[in-house]
């Protein structure tokens, strides 16, 4: 069956001297992988070897059973060369595409994740946009879209809201991946795994919650990085492995 969809290139592997195996995130079909026969020839229908992060209009056919599909045509609309002007932007972009592929099973449609990734890559390519804020927001929203981000405004066990907690209790707040959210100081012993939430992470969490509520709240780099470290821990726990680009993107 032939399909036409918007797609972002997530991963490529050489298959032969002229062909590649390419992993795409498509808007309507989710992650798909296919063989791009002759893609590395300059006169191919892709205009040469496909690159990571490239976005465009994809035409492909699906394989039978576990067989790879076949790329028929890829009309690139954005090569995202601007992301290669700085290591921090490129590392963040590569981390986000690795995260998208890891979070979504092959063939599972998530148009909202595609739109999030598209917008995140567009933002990272802009010189005046803070990379840590984009990285924190995209991780947060991607986890929310796939149902892996739990209660972040109150303790998941007793329900105490962070806004109502005593200052002393906030100093003992933790995040538990297995519990799926925050725990106050009184409940932290009920978490089999946990990491401490400091004031920077809590400020970043509040900024993310405000953004979810439709408010424009600035988040500084320190708070954004603290949130990203917490979310990267959560992602590692949920996937059972650390993503390769995490060490370069999350500081």
C-alpha positions as CSV (number, residue, x, y, z in Angstrom):
1,X,0.0,0.0,0.0
2,X,1.3,3.5,-0.9
3,X,1.3,6.3,1.7
4,X,1.9,10.0,1.5
5,X,2.8,11.9,4.7
6,X,4.9,14.6,6.3
7,X,8.0,13.2,7.7
8,X,11.1,14.0,9.7
9,X,14.3,11.9,9.3
10,X,15.2,10.3,12.7
11,X,18.0,7.8,11.7
12,X,19.8,6.5,8.7
13,X,22.0,3.4,8.2
14,X,24.0,2.5,5.2
15,X,22.5,-0.6,3.5
16,X,24.8,-0.8,0.5
17,X,27.1,1.5,-1.6
18,X,24.0,3.3,-2.9
19,X,21.1,2.6,-0.5
20,X,20.1,3.4,3.0
21,X,17.7,2.1,5.7
22,X,15.9,5.2,6.9
23,X,13.8,5.8,10.0
24,X,11.2,8.5,9.7
25,X,8.6,10.0,12.1
26,X,5.6,10.6,10.0
27,X,2.7,12.8,11.1
28,X,-0.2,10.4,10.4
29,X,1.6,7.0,10.6
30,X,4.1,7.4,13.5
31,X,7.6,6.0,13.2
32,X,8.3,4.0,10.1
33,X,11.5,2.5,8.7
34,X,12.1,1.6,5.1
35,X,14.8,1.0,2.5
36,X,15.7,3.9,0.3
37,X,17.1,2.2,-2.8
38,X,19.7,4.2,-4.6
39,X,19.2,7.1,-2.2
40,X,22.9,8.0,-2.2
41,X,23.0,8.5,-5.9
42,X,23.0,12.3,-6.8
43,X,20.2,11.8,-9.3
44,X,18.0,9.8,-7.0
45,X,14.5,10.9,-6.1
46,X,15.8,12.2,-2.8
47,X,18.6,14.2,-4.4
48,X,21.3,12.3,-2.6
49,X,21.8,10.6,0.7
50,X,19.2,11.5,3.3
51,X,20.4,13.4,6.4
52,X,19.1,13.4,10.0
53,X,16.6,16.1,10.9
54,X,15.6,16.7,7.3
55,X,11.8,17.2,6.9
56,X,9.7,16.9,3.8
57,X,6.9,15.2,1.9
58,X,7.3,11.4,1.9
59,X,5.8,8.8,-0.4
60,X,6.4,5.2,0.6
61,X,5.0,1.7,0.5
62,X,4.7,-0.6,3.5
63,X,6.3,-4.1,3.5
64,X,4.6,-7.3,4.3
65,X,4.9,-8.6,7.8
66,X,8.3,-7.6,9.3
67,X,9.7,-6.7,5.9
68,X,10.9,-3.1,5.4
69,X,8.8,-0.7,3.5
70,X,10.2,1.1,0.4
71,X,10.9,4.8,0.0
72,X,9.3,5.9,-3.3
73,X,10.0,9.7,-3.1
74,X,11.1,12.2,-0.5
75,X,10.8,15.9,-1.3
76,X,12.8,17.8,1.3
77,X,11.3,21.1,2.4
78,X,13.8,21.8,5.3
79,X,17.3,20.4,5.6
80,X,17.7,22.3,8.9
81,X,21.3,23.4,8.2
82,X,20.8,26.2,10.7
83,X,21.0,23.7,13.5
84,X,24.5,22.9,12.6
85,X,25.8,26.4,13.4
86,X,26.2,25.5,17.1
87,X,27.0,22.3,19.0
88,X,24.4,23.0,21.7
89,X,21.6,23.4,19.2
90,X,22.6,20.4,17.2
91,X,23.0,18.2,20.2
92,X,19.6,19.2,21.5
93,X,18.0,18.5,18.2
94,X,19.6,15.1,17.9
95,X,18.5,14.3,21.4
96,X,14.9,15.2,20.6
97,X,14.8,13.0,17.5
98,X,16.3,10.1,19.4
99,X,13.7,10.6,22.2
100,X,10.8,10.7,19.7
101,X,11.9,7.4,18.2
102,X,12.4,5.8,21.6
103,X,9.1,7.0,23.0
104,X,6.8,5.9,20.2
105,X,6.4,2.3,18.9
106,X,6.8,1.8,15.1
107,X,3.5,2.4,13.3
108,X,1.8,4.2,16.3
109,X,0.4,7.5,15.1
110,X,1.1,10.5,17.3
111,X,0.4,13.7,15.3
112,X,0.8,15.8,18.4
113,X,4.4,14.5,18.9
114,X,5.2,15.1,15.3
115,X,4.0,18.7,15.6
116,X,5.9,19.1,18.9
117,X,9.1,17.9,17.3
118,X,8.6,20.0,14.2
119,X,8.0,23.2,16.3
120,X,10.9,22.3,18.7
121,X,13.4,21.9,15.8
122,X,12.1,25.2,14.2
123,X,12.7,27.0,17.6
124,X,16.1,25.5,18.0
125,X,17.2,26.9,14.6
126,X,16.4,30.5,15.8
127,X,19.4,32.3,17.1
128,X,17.6,34.3,19.8
129,X,15.8,31.2,21.4
130,X,17.3,29.8,24.6
131,X,18.2,26.1,24.0
132,X,17.7,24.9,27.6
133,X,14.1,26.2,27.7
134,X,13.2,24.5,24.3
135,X,14.8,21.3,25.4
136,X,12.9,21.3,28.8
137,X,9.6,22.1,27.2
138,X,9.9,19.5,24.4
139,X,10.8,16.7,26.8
140,X,7.9,17.7,29.2
141,X,5.3,17.9,26.4
142,X,6.5,14.7,24.7
143,X,6.2,12.7,28.0
144,X,2.8,14.3,28.5
145,X,1.6,13.3,25.0
146,X,2.6,9.6,25.4
147,X,1.1,9.4,28.9
148,X,4.3,9.1,30.9
149,X,4.3,12.3,32.9
150,X,2.1,12.1,36.0
151,X,1.1,14.6,38.7
152,X,3.5,17.5,38.8
153,X,1.6,20.1,40.9
154,X,1.1,18.0,44.0
155,X,2.3,15.0,45.9
156,X,1.1,11.8,44.1
157,X,0.5,10.0,47.4
158,X,-1.1,12.5,49.8
159,X,-2.2,15.2,47.3
160,X,-0.5,18.1,49.0
161,X,0.0,20.8,46.5
162,X,3.4,22.3,46.1
163,X,1.9,25.8,46.4
164,X,0.4,24.8,49.8
165,X,3.4,22.9,51.2
166,X,5.4,24.4,54.1
167,X,8.8,25.8,53.1
168,X,10.6,23.1,55.1
169,X,8.7,20.4,53.3
170,X,9.6,21.7,49.9
171,X,13.3,21.2,50.8
172,X,12.5,17.4,51.0
173,X,10.5,17.1,47.8
174,X,11.5,14.3,45.4
175,X,10.5,13.0,42.0
176,X,9.8,9.3,41.6
177,X,9.7,7.8,38.1
178,X,7.9,4.6,39.3
179,X,5.3,6.7,41.2
180,X,5.1,9.0,38.2
181,X,5.4,12.3,39.8
182,X,6.3,14.4,42.8
183,X,6.3,13.3,46.5
184,X,6.4,15.6,49.5
185,X,8.8,15.2,52.3
186,X,6.3,13.2,54.4
187,X,5.7,10.7,51.6
188,X,9.1,10.3,50.0
189,X,9.9,7.1,51.8
190,X,7.0,5.5,49.8
191,X,9.0,5.8,46.6
192,X,11.2,2.9,45.6
193,X,13.3,5.3,43.4
194,X,13.6,9.0,43.8
195,X,15.8,12.0,43.0
196,X,15.8,15.2,45.1
197,X,14.1,18.3,43.7
198,X,15.9,21.5,44.5
199,X,14.6,25.0,44.3
200,X,15.8,25.4,40.7
201,X,13.9,22.3,39.5
202,X,10.8,23.3,41.4
203,X,10.9,26.8,39.8
204,X,11.3,25.1,36.4
205,X,8.4,22.7,37.1
206,X,6.1,25.6,38.0
207,X,7.1,27.4,34.8
208,X,6.2,24.2,32.8
209,X,2.9,24.0,34.5
210,X,2.2,27.6,33.8
211,X,3.0,27.0,30.1
212,X,0.6,24.1,30.0
213,X,-2.1,26.4,31.4
214,X,-1.5,28.8,28.5
215,X,0.5,31.4,30.4
216,X,3.7,33.0,29.0
217,X,6.1,32.5,31.8
218,X,9.9,33.0,31.2
219,X,12.2,30.3,32.4
220,X,15.9,31.0,32.9
221,X,18.6,28.6,31.8
222,X,19.4,27.3,35.3
223,X,15.7,26.3,36.0
224,X,15.3,24.8,32.5
225,X,18.4,22.7,32.9
226,X,17.3,21.5,36.3
227,X,13.9,20.3,34.8
228,X,15.7,18.6,31.9
229,X,17.9,16.7,34.3
230,X,14.9,15.5,36.2
231,X,13.1,14.5,33.0
232,X,16.1,12.8,31.6
233,X,16.3,10.6,34.7
234,X,12.6,9.8,34.3
235,X,13.1,8.9,30.6
236,X,16.1,6.6,31.5
237,X,14.0,4.8,34.1
238,X,11.0,4.4,31.8
239,X,13.0,3.2,28.8
240,X,15.4,1.1,30.9
241,X,18.4,2.7,29.1
242,X,20.1,6.0,28.8
243,X,19.7,7.7,25.4
244,X,23.0,8.2,23.6
245,X,22.7,11.9,23.1
246,X,21.6,12.7,26.7
247,X,25.2,13.2,27.9
248,X,25.7,15.9,25.2
249,X,22.4,17.6,25.4
250,X,21.6,17.6,29.1
251,X,24.0,19.5,31.3
